[in-house]
């Protein structure tokens, strides 16, 4: 069961182009959000689409590859681990962030078709 600890798998569409940054250390980091959807029918029989946005972090060559081959709306499958961190904003308020650090990804297709 150790292989299942802190493992996240998501399939969804990217909310924007991957934002790449080179840190002072020389490491490359990419950030983007992914939208996942659950579709179900409520008690009245109406179709409900529930969208959840998740922040993603990707490092190194994977960040460069994801940035190069995807765009806003690209469908991807990702695997990674859930990470939580905290920081203090410029007003002195403590902020908490949950994000998925990508360990692997698969490009599933192009951008969503617009009608």
N, C-alpha and C positions, 0 to 999 in steps of 0.2 A: 504493500500500500504506500510505501514511501514515494514511489514514482508519481502518485496522484496528489501529493501535497502541493498546495499553492500552484495549481495548474489551471490556466484559463484558456478556453478556446472560443473564438467568436468568428462569425461570418457576417459581414455587413458591407456598407458602402462608406468610403472616406468622405468626411465632411469638408475637406479642403485639400489643397496641395500640401504635401509633406514640407514642413518648415525645417530646413537644415541649418545647424550652427556648428562652428568649430570652436571648441573651448580653448582656454589659455593653455591647457595641457596638450593640445593638439588632437584630442579625441573629437570625433564627429558624433553629434546627436541629432536625431530627427524627432519631431513632435507632430501629431495629427490626431484628430478625433475620428471615431467610427460610429456609425449609426446602425443599430441592430433593431429588427422589428419582430414583433409578435402579433399575429393576426388571430382573432377569435370572435365568436358571436356572443353578445350579452344575452340576458334573460328575455329580452324583447325580440331576439333574433337578428339584431342589427350587427353588421360587421364592424368590428373595432380594430384599429391598428394602433398598437402601442410602440412608440419609438424610444429607445434608450441610447443616450450618447455616452461614450466611454473614451477617456483620454488615453492615447498610446505614446510610448517612448520606444525608439529603436536606435541602436548604436552602430557605429562603424560602417563597414561595407554594406551591411543590410540597409542602413539608413539611406545611403547613396543609391542603392538599387531600387528601393521603394520609391524614392523621390523621382528617379529617372523614368520608371515605367508606369507610374500611376498619376492620376489627376483627381480633382474633386469628382465624387460620384463613382470612382472605380470600385468594383466589388473585389474584396479580398477575404481570405481566411487567415486568421492569425492564431498563434499559440504563444503563450508567455506566462508570466507570473504577476500576481497582483502586488503592487507596491504602494505603500502609504508614506507620505512625508508631510512635514509641517514647516512653515516659515512665518516670519513676521513681516507684514506689509509696511508701507511707508508711514501709515497712521498708527503703527504700533499694535495693530490687531493680529492675533495669531490665526493663520489660515491653514487648513488641512486639505490635502489633495490625495485622491486615490487614482492610480493609473495602472495600465498594464504595460509591463516591459516585455517587448516582443523578443522571443527566442527563435521563432521560425514563422514564415508566412508563405502563402500561395496566392498568386494572382489568378482570379477566377474569371475575369471578363472585363469588358470595357465599361464605359460609363452607362448609367441608367438612361434608357430611352425616354425622351420627352415627347408627349403627345401634342 
